[in-house]
């Protein structure tokens, strides 16, 4: 299992490196990067989520599993919110503390998480990953906005955005199509087109991340002790706590791997986007995303090795 993940992470790292080179050589500039981001957010991710659900064979048990993943996801994000609050409780820079807590909670469970769980756990992993996206987006547009809006009057919680966004809405559409699957089957060419559009996510998102890393001095990432401490906590400590909790709760091999993967992922790339939009430490947000994305190539396989060892006991 760890070998599969390591090969997957190396593949993603190479794609990221291509994005880095493209940004450094001017092939990808800031305008093009933003357009690529919009393409993935508006087209790639929605179709990846929908295809992950509709391409899974229907069964009542799987539907129950998917719905339970939403509840599990909310619990996971709630636990991470508590961890983020504890971690930042003594930070003096108010905006830096907010961004640190935000990135502690929200991981790259869409662009990176779905390919990883797909490689490790197959179609069932992708299926559960799509449902996990519902809890991610509900938490993002509720607690996430409350967190970023502390001390601000221009950032407000919007119940409408909790449902109508490019993450939650496709999940709801996918769930409806999945429930209707025994009665209304999508034509093969429609399902295939969903898959092809969803496949845009992995390569393009890694090009974007690589380009994002290229906008900051690399040595700046590797000289900061606070970035290493954050990465150690985010990428190793919290996943290991989740792994031990899953083992103690007796959740079983599949759910243990799934939850551990989702907590071992690097920071969500939208942290930089929100940082720029709302002027909340955008450079610091980019550093957090960049350093965790690079280090996750090593840390995710290590966490999966630990998971395999603990599950086998």
C-alpha positions in Angstrom: 0.0 0.0 0.0 2.7 2.5 0.9 4.6 1.7 -2.3 1.5 2.5 -4.4 1.1 5.8 -2.5 4.8 6.7 -2.9 4.7 6.1 -6.7 1.5 8.2 -6.8 3.1 11.0 -4.9 6.2 10.9 -7.1 4.0 11.2 -10.1 2.2 14.2 -8.6 5.5 15.7 -7.6 6.8 15.5 -11.2 3.6 17.2 -12.5 4.2 19.9 -9.8 7.8 20.3 -11.0 6.6 20.8 -14.6 4.3 23.5 -13.3 7.2 25.1 -11.4 9.3 25.1 -14.6 6.5 26.5 -16.7 6.0 29.4 -14.3 9.7 30.2 -14.1 10.0 30.2 -17.9 6.9 32.3 -18.3 4.8 29.7 -20.1 2.4 30.0 -17.2 1.9 33.6 -15.9 -0.4 34.9 -13.2 -3.3 35.5 -15.6 -3.1 32.1 -17.1 -2.7 30.4 -13.7 -5.9 32.1 -12.5 -7.7 30.9 -15.7 -6.5 27.4 -15.1 -7.7 27.6 -11.5 -11.2 28.8 -12.7 -11.2 25.9 -15.2 -10.6 23.3 -12.5 -12.9 24.9 -10.0 -15.8 25.5 -12.5 -15.4 22.5 -14.7 -12.9 19.9 -13.6 -13.7 19.5 -9.9 -17.5 19.4 -10.4 -17.3 16.7 -13.0 -14.7 14.7 -11.0 -17.1 14.7 -8.1 -20.1 13.7 -10.1 -18.2 11.0 -12.1 -16.8 9.6 -8.9 -20.4 8.9 -7.7 -22.2 8.0 -10.8 -19.5 5.6 -12.1 -19.9 3.4 -9.0 -22.3 0.5 -9.1 -25.4 1.2 -7.1 -26.2 -0.5 -3.9 -28.1 0.5 -0.8 -25.1 -0.3 1.4 -22.9 2.0 -0.6 -25.4 4.8 -0.4 -25.5 4.4 3.4 -21.7 4.4 3.5 -21.6 7.6 1.4 -24.0 9.4 3.7 -22.1 8.2 6.8 -18.9 9.7 5.2 -20.6 13.1 5.4 -21.1 12.7 9.1 -17.5 11.4 9.5 -16.2 14.3 7.5 -18.0 16.8 9.7 -16.5 15.1 12.8 -13.0 15.1 11.3 -13.2 18.8 10.4 -14.6 19.7 13.8 -11.6 17.9 15.5 -9.2 19.7 13.2 -10.9 23.0 14.1 -10.2 22.3 17.8 -6.6 21.3 17.0 -6.2 24.6 15.0 -7.6 26.7 17.8 -5.2 25.1 20.3 -2.2 25.4 18.0 -2.8 29.1 17.3 -3.9 30.1 20.8 -0.5 31.7 21.6 0.2 33.3 18.2 0.5 37.0 18.4 -0.1 37.9 14.7 -3.9 37.9 14.5 -4.1 37.4 10.7 -1.3 34.8 10.7 -3.1 32.9 13.4 -6.3 32.9 11.4 -4.6 31.6 8.3 -2.7 29.0 10.3 -5.9 27.7 11.8 -7.6 27.7 8.4 -4.9 25.7 6.7 -4.8 23.3 9.7 -8.4 22.5 9.1 -8.8 22.4 5.4 -6.7 20.1 3.3 -6.4 19.5 -0.5 -9.0 16.7 -0.4 -10.3 17.5 -3.8 -7.5 18.1 -6.3 -5.0 15.8 -4.4 -7.2 13.7 -2.1 -9.4 12.2 -4.8 -6.5 11.0 -7.0 -4.7 9.5 -3.9 -7.7 7.7 -2.5 -8.5 6.5 -6.0 -5.0 5.1 -6.4 -5.1 3.4 -3.0 -8.8 2.4 -2.5 -10.1 2.2 -6.1 -13.6 3.3 -7.1 -14.9 2.9 -3.5 -12.3 5.4 -2.4 -13.3 7.9 -5.1 -17.0 7.3 -4.2 -16.4 8.1 -0.5 -14.1 11.0 -1.4 -16.9 12.7 -3.3 -19.2 12.5 -0.2 -16.3 13.8 1.9 -16.3 16.8 -0.3 -19.8 17.7 0.9 -18.7 17.9 4.6 -15.5 19.8 3.4 -17.5 22.5 1.6 -20.2 22.8 4.3 -17.5 23.4 6.9 -15.6 25.7 4.5 -18.5 28.0 3.8 -19.6 28.0 7.5 -16.9 27.8 10.1 -14.2 28.7 7.5 -15.9 32.0 6.8 -16.5 32.6 10.5 -12.8 32.0 11.1 -11.6 34.3 8.3 -14.2 36.9 9.2 -13.0 37.4 12.8 -12.4 41.1 13.2 -13.8 41.9 9.7 -17.1 43.3 8.6 -16.7 42.4 4.9 -16.5 38.6 5.4 -19.8 37.1 6.4 -21.3 33.6 6.7 -23.6 32.9 3.8 -26.0 29.9 4.2 -26.7 30.1 0.4 -23.0 29.6 -0.4 -22.9 26.6 1.9 -25.1 24.8 -0.6 -24.5 26.6 -3.9 -20.8 26.3 -4.6 -18.6 24.3 -7.0 -18.0 21.6 -4.4 -21.3 20.9 -2.6 -23.7 21.4 -5.5 -22.0 18.8 -7.8 -22.0 16.4 -4.8 -25.7 16.8 -4.4 -26.2 16.3 -8.1 -24.1 13.2 -8.0 -26.0 11.8 -5.0 -29.3 12.4 -6.8 -28.1 10.7 -10.0 -26.8 7.8 -7.9 -30.1 7.3 -6.1 -31.9 7.4 -9.5 -29.4 5.1 -11.1 -31.6 1.9 -10.7 -34.4 3.7 -12.6 -32.7 6.2 -14.9 -29.3 5.1 -16.3 -27.0 7.7 -17.9 -26.0 7.0 -21.5 -22.5 5.6 -21.6 -21.2 8.5 -23.7 -22.5 11.0 -21.0 -20.8 9.1 -18.2 -17.6 8.9 -20.2 -17.6 12.7 -20.9 -18.0 13.3 -17.1 -15.0 11.1 -16.5 -12.8 12.8 -19.2 -13.7 16.3 -17.8 -13.0 15.1 -14.3 -9.6 13.8 -15.4 -8.5 17.4 -16.0 -8.2 17.9 -12.3 -5.0 16.0 -11.4 -2.5 17.3 -14.0 -3.8 20.9 -14.2 -4.1 21.3 -10.4 -0.5 20.1 -9.9 0.7 22.5 -12.6 -1.1 25.3 -10.6 0.5 24.2 -7.3 3.9 24.0 -9.0 3.4 27.5 -10.4 2.3 28.8 -7.1 5.5 27.5 -5.4 7.6 29.1 -8.1 6.2 32.6 -7.2 8.0 32.4 -3.8 11.7 32.0 -3.1 12.3 28.3 -2.5 14.9 29.0 0.2 12.3 31.0 2.1 10.2 27.8 2.4 13.1 25.7 3.8 14.5 28.3 6.2 11.5 28.9 8.4 11.3 26.9 11.6 7.6 27.8 12.1 6.8 26.3 8.7 8.5 23.0 9.6 6.7 22.9 12.9 3.4 23.5 11.2 4.1 20.9 8.6 5.2 18.3 11.2 1.9 18.9 13.1 -0.3 19.0 10.0 1.3 16.2 8.0 2.4 13.7 10.7 1.0 14.4 14.2 -2.7 14.9 13.3 -2.9 12.0 10.8 -1.3 9.7 13.4 -3.8 10.8 16.0 -6.6 10.1 13.5 -5.1 6.7 12.7 -4.9 5.7 16.4 -8.5 7.0 17.0 -9.7 4.9 14.0 -8.0 1.8 15.4 -9.4 2.3 18.9 -12.9 2.8 17.5 -12.5 -0.4 15.4 -13.6 1.3 12.2 -12.1 -1.3 9.9 -9.4 -1.3 7.3 -11.1 0.7 4.6 -12.4 3.6 6.8 -9.1 3.7 8.7 -7.1 4.1 5.5 -9.6 6.6 4.1 -9.8 8.9 7.2 -6.0 8.7 7.6 -5.4 9.8 4.0 -7.8 12.7 4.3 -6.1 14.0 7.4 -2.6 13.5 5.9 -3.1 15.8 2.9 -1.3 19.1 2.5 -3.1 22.5 2.9 -6.0 23.4 0.6 -4.8 25.6 -2.3 -7.9 27.8 -1.8 -6.1 29.2 1.3 -4.0 31.3 -1.0 -7.0 32.3 -3.1 -8.9 33.5 0.0 -5.7 35.1 1.4 -5.4 37.2 -1.7 -9.1 38.1 -2.0 -9.4 39.2 1.6 -5.8 40.3 2.2 -5.2 37.9 5.0 -1.5 37.0 4.8 -1.5 35.8 1.2 2.3 35.2 1.1 2.2 33.3 4.3 -0.7 31.2 3.0 1.3 30.4 -0.2 4.2 29.3 2.0 2.0 27.0 4.0 0.5 25.5 0.9 3.9 25.2 -0.8 5.9 23.6 2.0 3.1 21.1 2.9 2.7 20.2 -0.8 6.4 19.4 -1.2 6.8 17.6 2.1 3.6 15.5 1.6 5.5 13.5 -1.2 7.4 11.9 1.7 5.0 12.2 4.7 1.9 10.6 3.1 3.7 7.3 2.2 5.2 7.3 5.8 1.8 7.8 7.3 0.4 5.0 5.1 3.2 2.7 6.2 2.3 3.4 9.8 -1.4 2.8 9.0 -0.6 -0.6 7.4 1.5 -1.6 10.4 -1.2 -0.6 13.0 -4.0 -2.2 11.0 -2.1 -5.5 10.8 -1.8 -5.7 14.6 
